[in-house]
C-alpha cells in the first residue's frame, strides 16, 4: 500500500491552501497513493502569520472542508487535512480524515498543547483510530508527537499500523539550513520521529511544510526506525512510499507493562 505526505509552502490564504492541496493530492493519486497527509493547521494557515480574519471564520472553514471532500472524491484519494476548527469551548487544532469517496470519517484533536499555544487553541481530550482501505492508523499532532510518546503508543496498542504526524517546525525568515536528514547537528525533531516508530514497532509518517528554514523534513519511518524516504529540504512536493502493514507488529508497544506505572 502506498501512502503520501505533502510538503506544501505556507499558504498565502485559505484559497491558496486549497489550490496547493488539490495540486498535491492529484500528484499523490497519480502515484497510486491511497492517502495523503498535510502539515499542522494547514487550513486556513498557522495562527499568527497574517491571515485574513474572514479566512478563520467558522463559515469559511466549513466551506473549505466541503471543498477538500470534493477533491478527495475527484481524485479517489483519502486526505488528512489539519485545520483550525471552532468548538463550543473555543478554536481547536484538529486533523480531519476524509475518505476517497469524500466522506468525513472523523477528526483527531491536538490534546497536548505546547505552552506557547495556550492562547491559540483549546486542547482536545480524546484519541481516535481510523481506517482507510484496511489501513488502521492514528494521528498525533506536532508537539504531542514529539514530546508525548504516549500518544503514539496508545495508537499502536489499539492496532494502528502507522501514526500520521502533521506538524510545523521552522520559519521562512530565519533559522539553520539543514542539509542531511537526521544529522547530529540537526534539531531533535527527526530523531524523535525515528524513535516513535522503533519504540512501538510501527510506521511513523511525519509531515512538515516546505519553508525556507525547516527544522525537520517530511519523512516516512519504518518500524525498525529506518527512514524509508524523506522530502528534500525547502522543496514543495509530495513523497510516496510503499508500506507493509504486516511489518508493523506493535511488538514493543504491546509489551508495555501498564501496571508498573499505576
C-alpha positions in Angstrom: 0.0 0.0 0.0 1.3 3.4 -0.9 0.9 6.4 1.4 1.9 10.1 0.7 3.0 13.1 2.7 2.6 16.6 1.4 5.2 19.3 1.9 3.5 22.4 0.7 4.6 26.0 1.1 2.9 28.2 3.7 -0.5 29.0 2.1 -0.9 32.7 1.3 -4.7 32.4 2.0 -7.3 29.7 2.5 -7.9 29.8 -1.3 -4.2 29.3 -1.9 -4.1 26.5 0.6 -7.0 24.7 -1.3 -5.2 25.2 -4.6 -2.0 23.7 -3.3 -3.9 20.9 -1.6 -5.6 19.9 -4.8 -2.4 20.0 -6.8 -0.5 17.8 -4.3 -3.4 15.4 -3.8 -3.6 14.9 -7.6 0.1 14.2 -7.7 -0.1 11.7 -4.9 -3.1 10.0 -6.6 -1.2 9.7 -9.8 1.4 7.8 -7.9 -1.3 5.4 -6.6 -1.1 6.6 -3.0 -4.3 5.7 -1.1 -3.9 8.5 1.4 -2.1 11.8 1.7 -1.4 13.8 4.9 -0.9 17.6 5.1 1.0 19.6 7.8 -0.4 21.0 11.0 -3.0 23.8 10.9 -2.8 23.8 7.1 -6.2 25.4 6.6 -6.5 28.3 7.0 -2.8 28.5 7.8 -0.9 28.5 11.1 -2.1 31.3 13.5 -0.2 34.5 13.8 1.0 34.5 10.2 -1.2 37.4 9.0 -4.1 35.5 7.5 -7.4 37.4 7.0 -10.0 37.2 9.7 -12.6 36.0 7.3 -10.4 33.0 6.4 -10.6 32.0 10.1 -14.4 32.2 10.4 -16.5 29.1 11.1 -18.2 29.5 7.8 -15.0 29.8 5.8 -13.6 26.7 7.4 -16.7 24.6 6.9 -16.7 25.7 3.2 -13.1 24.7 2.9 -13.7 21.3 4.4 -16.5 20.7 1.8 -14.1 21.6 -1.0 -11.5 19.2 0.4 -14.1 16.4 0.4 -14.8 17.2 -3.2 -11.1 17.0 -4.0 -10.8 13.6 -2.3 -13.7 12.2 -4.3 -12.4 13.7 -7.5 -9.0 12.0 -7.3 -10.2 9.0 -5.3 -7.7 9.5 -2.5 -8.1 9.8 1.2 -6.9 13.0 2.8 -5.8 14.0 6.3 -6.3 17.8 6.4 -5.2 19.6 9.6 -7.4 22.6 10.3 -8.3 25.1 12.9 -11.9 24.3 14.0 -14.5 26.2 16.0 -16.0 24.4 19.0 -18.3 25.5 21.9 -15.2 25.9 24.1 -13.0 27.7 21.5 -10.9 27.1 18.5 -9.3 23.6 18.4 -6.3 22.3 16.4 -7.6 19.2 14.6 -6.9 16.9 11.7 -9.9 15.8 9.6 -9.8 12.4 8.0 -11.7 12.2 4.6 -12.3 9.0 2.7 -11.5 8.6 -1.0 -15.3 9.0 -1.6 -15.3 12.4 0.0 -16.8 11.4 3.3 -15.6 12.8 6.6 -14.6 9.8 8.7 -13.9 11.9 11.8 -11.1 14.0 13.3 -8.3 13.9 15.8 -7.8 16.9 18.2 -4.5 18.1 19.4 -4.6 17.2 23.1 -1.2 18.2 24.3 -0.6 21.9 23.5 2.9 23.5 23.6 3.0 26.1 26.4 3.2 28.8 23.7 -0.1 27.6 22.2 -2.3 28.0 25.2 -3.6 31.3 23.8 -4.1 29.9 20.3 -6.2 26.8 20.8 -8.3 24.8 23.2 -6.8 21.4 23.9 -8.8 18.3 23.0 -9.4 15.3 25.3 -10.0 12.2 23.1 -7.9 9.9 20.9 -9.3 8.0 17.9 -8.3 5.3 15.5 -9.2 5.5 11.8 -9.2 3.0 8.9 -8.9 3.5 5.2 -8.7 0.6 2.7 -7.8 -1.7 5.5 -5.0 0.5 6.9 -5.6 1.2 10.6 -3.9 4.4 11.8 -3.8 7.1 14.5 -2.9 10.7 14.3 -0.7 12.8 16.7 -0.2 16.5 16.1 3.2 18.2 16.3 4.2 18.9 19.9 2.4 15.9 21.3 4.1 13.5 18.9 7.5 15.0 19.5 7.3 15.2 23.3 4.4 12.9 24.4 5.2 9.5 23.1 2.2 8.0 24.9 0.0 9.5 22.1 1.7 7.2 19.6 1.9 4.2 21.9 -1.8 4.3 22.6 -2.5 4.1 18.8 -0.1 1.2 18.4 -1.8 -0.7 21.3 -5.1 -0.1 19.5 -3.9 -1.9 16.4 -2.6 1.0 14.4 0.0 0.1 11.8 1.0 3.7 11.3 0.7 7.0 13.0 0.5 10.2 10.9 2.2 13.2 12.5 1.2 16.6 10.9 3.5 19.2 12.4 5.1 22.6 11.8 8.7 23.4 12.6 10.9 26.1 11.1 10.4 29.5 9.5 10.5 31.5 6.3 12.6 34.2 7.8 15.5 32.8 9.8 17.0 29.6 11.1 19.5 26.9 10.3 20.0 25.4 6.8 19.6 21.7 7.1 21.4 19.5 4.6 21.2 15.9 5.7 18.2 14.1 7.3 18.9 13.0 10.9 22.3 14.6 11.0 23.7 15.0 14.6 23.7 18.8 14.1 20.0 18.9 13.3 17.4 19.8 15.8 16.0 16.8 17.6 12.7 16.5 15.7 13.7 13.9 13.0 15.3 11.8 15.7 12.1 11.9 17.7 10.2 10.7 14.7 12.6 7.8 14.3 12.1 6.8 18.0 8.3 7.0 17.7 8.5 4.3 15.1 11.0 2.0 16.6 9.9 2.2 20.2 6.4 1.0 19.1 7.4 -1.2 16.1 5.0 0.6 13.7 5.4 3.1 10.9 5.5 6.8 11.6 4.8 9.4 9.0 5.9 12.9 10.0 4.7 15.8 7.8 6.0 19.4 7.7 5.8 22.5 5.5 8.4 23.3 2.8 9.7 26.5 4.4 13.0 28.3 3.7 14.4 27.2 7.1 12.7 24.0 8.2 13.8 22.3 11.4 12.6 18.9 10.0 11.7 17.2 6.8 8.6 15.3 6.0 9.6 11.6 6.4 8.2 8.1 6.5 9.9 5.9 9.1 9.8 2.1 9.1 9.0 0.0 12.2 12.7 -0.6 12.8 13.5 3.1 12.8 14.8 3.3 9.2 13.9 6.4 7.2 12.3 4.9 4.1 12.0 8.3 2.4 12.1 12.0 3.2 11.3 15.2 1.4 14.1 17.4 0.2 14.5 20.4 2.5 12.9 23.6 1.2 11.2 21.9 -1.8 7.5 21.8 -2.1 6.0 18.5 -3.3 4.9 15.0 -2.2 6.8 11.9 -1.1 5.2 8.5 -1.6 6.3 5.2 -0.1 5.1 1.6 0.0 4.4 0.3 3.5 3.7 -3.3 4.5 1.3 -3.4 7.4 2.4 -6.9 8.3 5.8 -5.4 9.4 4.0 -3.1 11.9 3.7 -5.7 14.6 3.5 -3.2 17.5 5.5 -5.7 19.4 7.3 -3.3 21.7 4.1 -1.3 22.3 2.1 -4.4 23.3 4.9 -5.4 25.7 4.5 -2.1 27.7 3.6 -3.0 31.3 1.0 -0.5 32.4 0.8 -2.0 35.9 4.3 -0.7 36.6 3.1 2.9 36.3 -0.2 2.9 38.1 
